[in-house]
Amino acid sequence: RRCRPSGLDRHREVIEAKAQLPGATKRGIYEYLLDRCYAGEEPPAYNTLTKWMRRNGIECGRPPEGPEPHPRFETAPGEQMQFDWKESLRMADAEGEVFEFNVFSATLGYSRLHRFVYSRTRTEDDVMACLLAVMAANYYGHPADSMTMVAVTGTNGKTTSASGRRVSARFARFAAAAGFELELARPRSPQTKGKVESSNRFLSRLAVYEGDFRGEEGLAAAIARIEARCNTEPSASTGVPPAVLFMREKEELRKVGNMGLLESMVADVSVQAAPPTMLVRCRGREFSVPRRCIGRRVKVLAMPSGQVRVEMAGETVAVHDLSAPGGPVVYDPAHYAEALAAKARYADADIEAAARANLELLGRLGEGSL
């Protein structure tokens, strides 16, 4: 059916010009027409204008030459890695305990291999520690040429400048020692951050674990399972699983010459064997680790921010606050309950209460009386 002429046809030039203005809306154009073009006349209804614009292909904010194109951007093996945060996540476990956390995500440009690292906080300390964990997972390698910088956070958890366009001096020294270059991502630039944003979409799968994991360790395990699966599924961009292409890309990754030096730039590092008490030493206090760490070597990192991170085989297994209140012994309640669960004299119903009572006594060790 042929379209009948419309009274709006005579204002087409004006409508097209106004639609191209930044921030213009259909409602704004309608109000303009009432004010300037229909004085003393019966105006069309607002819905009539919207239908007329849609029928004639006129969109607000669309330049005459069309929207900005985003062509596919590829990199050679070992040339680029993009990283970012999936931040301010909140989930409850099977017992109803709520966890607020972030996930650091890193993606190699050629293979699309994804690495996800659980983190309670999102500071510059965390960025550097997570990068070290990714380097270890990637066989102590990083791209030989440059690394795309998607977000740099300071010790206050915010960007290092109001515009977010600066890298802190400390981070710059870290990058120079590691031997990679930093490139800050530009807004709306898929060539610099599109691949890591794609990896963040995989983390939406985490939502189905709401109420179906146990403790922080169970949450980290769920994230690890998502990482493993997304690396074995064919990529929508390449048609090949990232893990397969990584076999080619890892040959181009430059080896980090002195991992110990990089770790010392991030934190004070000590290597210890976790004893049956599940406690490791750090700056005059003892901090707990999960039961599975007993008898194994762990790295204890004392961060400048006062955070204590414990890593085993490249995985962060415990995070504590060096200034946490209490005595010289600091147990994570989940770690302590896990230890008591192994004792036959505690029935399941008594474990939580017994853990609370014993932790209270441990917290008073430094007071001189119990």
Disulfide bonds with the S-S distance in Angstrom:
none
